[in-house]
Structures are given as structure tokens and as C-alpha cells.
Amino acid sequence: MNIRSKTMTNIPSLPGAYILENSGRPIYIGSTENLFRRINEWRNNPENPCVRRMGFDNVSYRATSGLEEARRLELHWFNHFRPVCNLATPPGTA
């Protein structure tokens, strides 16, 4: 989802995992109980200094059946993409 061109109404209020991207490069990966709320929080006020500095122009996400599945997907994506903005604190260590 391109943050600039699409509305937030397309994002479900369901558990899931998400990828913040900068020019097609995954920079941060996370999971949440509510995709809509969490992605909106990132859009309005990025809490990670690296994400704030780099900025992101796209969000990819996948809704899941629950938070545990979302966390497994987050870890899978983290190991595959190795996003620069959460390498210091990999999923499951914070």
C-alpha cells in the first residue's frame, strides 16, 4: 500500500505482520493485534529513530488469524529481508 496514494480504510483492524519500505527496500518489520491502528501510528508518528530518519513510502502487510501467527510471520520476514531499522532488536528479543 502506497502511504501517499491510498487511504487507510483499506487496512483491516485485524492481527497481522507488516513491512515498512523505503523505495522498495524493507526497512522495518513488525507484528500487531490491530494492523489499522499500528500502521496509522507509524504513519503519524514513527517511534523508531531509524524509520524516522529514513522515512517510508510504502507498507506491505498480511492479516493473520491471531497474534502468534503474526509473530511467526514477522520472524520469517525478518530472517528473509534483514531490515536495517530493526536489526538491533530482532523480533522476540525486545
C-alpha positions as a Python dict, from the first residue, in 0.01 Angstrom:
ca = {
    (1, 'M'): (0, 0, 0),
    (2, 'N'): (148, 332, -102),
    (3, 'I'): (105, 556, 201),
    (4, 'R'): (68, 868, -12),
    (5, 'S'): (-186, 747, -267),
    (6, 'K'): (-415, 501, -89),
    (7, 'T'): (-644, 551, 204),
    (8, 'M'): (-603, 385, 539),
    (9, 'T'): (-960, 250, 510),
    (10, 'N'): (-829, -48, 310),
    (11, 'I'): (-625, -175, 606),
    (12, 'P'): (-815, -421, 829),
    (13, 'S'): (-835, -390, 1208),
    (14, 'L'): (-703, -746, 1243),
    (15, 'P'): (-386, -910, 1374),
    (16, 'G'): (-104, -926, 1124),
    (17, 'A'): (252, -853, 1023),
    (18, 'Y'): (372, -552, 826),
    (19, 'I'): (677, -426, 637),
    (20, 'L'): (768, -57, 616),
    (21, 'E'): (952, 13, 291),
    (22, 'N'): (1168, 295, 158),
    (23, 'S'): (1195, 295, -223),
    (24, 'G'): (1109, -75, -234),
    (25, 'R'): (1362, -172, 36),
    (26, 'P'): (1221, -324, 358),
    (27, 'I'): (1347, -109, 647),
    (28, 'Y'): (1130, -225, 939),
    (29, 'I'): (916, -531, 1009),
    (30, 'G'): (665, -572, 1289),
    (31, 'S'): (354, -752, 1408),
    (32, 'T'): (46, -627, 1587),
    (33, 'E'): (-301, -715, 1715),
    (34, 'N'): (-453, -435, 1502),
    (35, 'L'): (-295, -357, 1163),
    (36, 'F'): (-502, -44, 1102),
    (37, 'R'): (-414, 116, 1435),
    (38, 'R'): (-44, 24, 1424),
    (39, 'I'): (19, 132, 1064),
    (40, 'N'): (-166, 457, 1134),
    (41, 'E'): (60, 514, 1439),
    (42, 'W'): (368, 461, 1222),
    (43, 'R'): (232, 697, 958),
    (44, 'N'): (155, 975, 1206),
    (45, 'N'): (449, 943, 1445),
    (46, 'P'): (732, 697, 1370),
    (47, 'E'): (876, 589, 1707),
    (48, 'N'): (1190, 420, 1572),
    (49, 'P'): (1470, 678, 1514),
    (50, 'C'): (1596, 490, 1209),
    (51, 'V'): (1250, 481, 1049),
    (52, 'R'): (1201, 849, 1136),
    (53, 'R'): (1535, 936, 974),
    (54, 'M'): (1493, 723, 661),
    (55, 'G'): (1118, 765, 616),
    (56, 'F'): (897, 511, 444),
    (57, 'D'): (680, 540, 136),
    (58, 'N'): (508, 203, 128),
    (59, 'V'): (360, -51, 367),
    (60, 'S'): (304, -417, 289),
    (61, 'Y'): (101, -626, 530),
    (62, 'R'): (-70, -959, 576),
    (63, 'A'): (-360, -1016, 812),
    (64, 'T'): (-340, -1335, 1018),
    (65, 'S'): (-572, -1544, 1234),
    (66, 'G'): (-405, -1425, 1555),
    (67, 'L'): (-106, -1257, 1714),
    (68, 'E'): (101, -1577, 1742),
    (69, 'E'): (73, -1637, 1368),
    (70, 'A'): (158, -1269, 1308),
    (71, 'R'): (473, -1304, 1520),
    (72, 'R'): (583, -1614, 1330),
    (73, 'L'): (533, -1431, 1001),
    (74, 'E'): (723, -1129, 1138),
    (75, 'L'): (1018, -1353, 1230),
    (76, 'H'): (1011, -1523, 889),
    (77, 'W'): (1014, -1187, 708),
    (78, 'F'): (1284, -1055, 941),
    (79, 'N'): (1512, -1350, 864),
    (80, 'H'): (1445, -1319, 492),
    (81, 'F'): (1474, -939, 447),
    (82, 'R'): (1707, -836, 737),
    (83, 'P'): (1556, -484, 759),
    (84, 'V'): (1809, -222, 861),
    (85, 'C'): (1590, -38, 1114),
    (86, 'N'): (1524, -334, 1342),
    (87, 'L'): (1848, -530, 1316),
    (88, 'A'): (1949, -406, 1663),
    (89, 'T'): (1637, -557, 1822),
    (90, 'P'): (1520, -863, 1625),
    (91, 'P'): (1162, -986, 1675),
    (92, 'G'): (1116, -1170, 2003),
    (93, 'T'): (1411, -1004, 2180),
    (94, 'A'): (1256, -676, 2295),
}
